[in-house]
Amino acid sequence: MDIYAKLRPFTNIEQCECTPVSGLLLVYLFTRNPIHCATCRKEIDPKRLGLIASEVDEIADCFGVYGSLYKLWLDSGEYEVFAKEKLLDPDGQVNRVGMKVAKRLSQKWPSYYWWFYDADDGKPKHCPSCCGALDESVRWGTGKCDRCCVVV
């Protein structure tokens, strides 16, 4: 099995064709691969980035958990509140690991972890991790925090 298989979708998807890759968004969009181009927002094949096995494993594990929590929240059943609390918790495992991955990848490309927020709660004005003001001059999302490598 090739080391990138954990992040490969089951069907053909729109791949990023930007040259070069200028930055990454790590965002769960219902596929196995959360690695998206910061310019076009299409998926980037992890092989194209030359990720090592430990990076692939960390990304796959983090976004496997994130996807599970997100699906529980969407289900609007008895786990909705629990899942939302976990997705919003700045000290929660999924967010700590997501930010850690984004910071590690930022050594090669500017990278951001896409933090969950519920639109019913209003548009976030502060970083969910450090509570600093968000830079709202973003192409995707509502704002970013460069210090925490977060986009919301």
C-alpha positions as CSV (number, residue, x, y, z in Angstrom):
1,M,0.0,0.0,0.0
2,D,1.4,3.4,-0.9
3,I,1.8,5.8,2.1
4,Y,-0.6,8.3,0.5
5,A,-3.6,5.9,0.2
6,K,-5.1,7.1,3.5
7,L,-5.7,10.5,2.0
8,R,-6.8,9.5,-1.5
9,P,-10.5,9.9,-2.3
10,F,-12.5,7.0,-3.6
11,T,-13.6,9.0,-6.7
12,N,-11.9,11.5,-9.0
13,I,-12.0,15.0,-7.6
14,E,-10.9,18.3,-8.8
15,Q,-7.2,18.5,-8.2
16,C,-5.3,21.7,-7.6
17,E,-3.2,22.6,-10.7
18,C,-1.6,25.8,-9.2
19,T,2.1,26.1,-9.8
20,P,3.7,26.5,-7.3
21,V,1.6,25.6,-4.2
22,S,1.5,28.8,-2.3
23,G,-0.2,27.6,0.9
24,L,-2.4,24.9,2.4
25,L,-5.8,24.8,4.0
26,L,-6.5,21.7,6.1
27,V,-10.2,21.5,6.0
28,Y,-12.7,18.6,6.2
29,L,-15.0,18.7,3.1
30,F,-16.4,15.1,3.3
31,T,-13.5,13.5,1.5
32,R,-10.5,11.5,2.8
33,N,-8.1,14.3,1.8
34,P,-8.3,17.5,3.9
35,I,-5.3,19.1,2.1
36,H,-6.6,21.9,0.0
37,C,-4.8,24.7,-1.9
38,A,-5.0,28.1,-0.2
39,T,-5.4,29.7,-3.7
40,C,-8.0,27.6,-5.5
41,R,-9.3,25.5,-2.6
42,K,-9.1,22.3,-4.7
43,E,-7.6,19.2,-3.2
44,I,-3.8,18.6,-3.4
45,D,-2.5,15.1,-3.7
46,P,-0.2,14.5,-0.7
47,K,2.3,12.8,-3.0
48,R,2.7,16.1,-4.9
49,L,3.7,17.7,-1.7
50,G,6.2,14.9,-0.8
51,L,4.7,14.3,2.6
52,I,6.4,11.7,4.7
53,A,4.6,8.8,6.2
54,S,4.3,10.3,9.7
55,E,2.8,13.5,8.3
56,V,0.2,11.5,6.2
57,D,-0.7,9.4,9.3
58,E,-1.1,12.5,11.5
59,I,-3.3,14.2,9.0
60,A,-5.4,11.1,8.3
61,D,-5.9,10.4,12.0
62,C,-6.7,14.0,12.9
63,F,-9.3,14.5,10.1
64,G,-10.7,11.0,10.7
65,V,-11.7,12.1,14.2
66,Y,-12.7,15.6,12.9
67,G,-15.0,14.0,10.2
68,S,-16.6,11.7,12.8
69,L,-17.4,14.6,15.1
70,Y,-18.6,16.7,12.2
71,K,-21.0,14.0,11.1
72,L,-22.3,13.6,14.6
73,W,-23.0,17.3,14.8
74,L,-24.8,17.3,11.4
75,D,-26.9,14.3,12.5
76,S,-28.6,16.6,15.0
77,G,-29.3,13.7,17.2
78,E,-28.4,13.0,20.8
79,Y,-24.6,13.6,20.1
80,E,-25.0,17.0,18.4
81,V,-24.2,19.0,21.5
82,F,-21.3,16.7,22.5
83,A,-19.8,16.9,19.0
84,K,-20.2,20.7,18.8
85,E,-18.5,21.1,22.1
86,K,-15.5,19.0,21.0
87,L,-15.2,20.8,17.7
88,L,-15.2,24.2,19.4
89,D,-13.0,23.2,22.4
90,P,-9.6,25.0,22.0
91,D,-8.1,22.4,24.4
92,G,-9.7,19.5,22.7
93,Q,-7.6,16.8,21.1
94,V,-8.9,17.3,17.5
95,N,-8.1,21.1,17.5
96,R,-4.7,20.7,19.3
97,V,-3.6,18.1,16.8
98,G,-5.0,20.1,13.8
99,M,-3.1,23.2,14.8
100,K,0.0,21.1,15.4
101,V,-0.2,19.7,11.9
102,A,-0.7,23.1,10.4
103,K,2.2,24.5,12.3
104,R,4.5,21.6,11.2
105,L,3.4,22.0,7.5
106,S,3.9,25.8,7.7
107,Q,7.6,25.1,7.8
108,K,7.3,24.2,4.1
109,W,4.2,26.1,3.0
110,P,2.0,28.6,4.9
111,S,-0.7,26.3,6.3
112,Y,-3.9,26.8,8.2
113,Y,-6.2,24.5,10.1
114,W,-9.8,25.2,9.3
115,W,-11.6,25.5,12.7
116,F,-15.2,24.6,13.0
117,Y,-17.8,27.2,13.8
118,D,-21.6,27.0,13.8
119,A,-23.1,29.8,11.6
120,D,-26.1,29.8,14.0
121,D,-23.8,31.3,16.6
122,G,-22.8,34.2,14.4
123,K,-19.6,35.1,12.6
124,P,-16.5,34.7,14.7
125,K,-14.5,37.9,15.4
126,H,-11.7,36.3,17.5
127,C,-9.3,33.4,17.1
128,P,-10.9,30.4,18.8
129,S,-7.5,29.4,20.2
130,C,-5.8,32.6,21.4
131,C,-8.8,34.9,21.4
132,G,-6.8,37.5,19.3
133,A,-8.6,39.5,16.6
134,L,-9.0,37.7,13.3
135,D,-7.5,39.0,10.1
136,E,-10.6,39.3,7.9
137,S,-8.6,39.8,4.7
138,V,-9.0,36.2,3.6
139,R,-10.1,34.5,0.4
140,W,-11.7,31.6,2.2
141,G,-13.5,31.5,5.5
142,T,-14.3,34.5,7.7
143,G,-10.9,35.2,9.2
144,K,-7.4,33.8,10.1
145,C,-5.0,33.9,12.9
146,D,-1.4,33.6,11.7
147,R,-0.1,33.0,15.2
148,C,-2.2,29.9,15.7
149,C,-2.3,28.8,12.0
150,V,-6.1,28.9,12.1
151,V,-8.8,29.9,9.6
152,V,-12.5,30.1,10.7
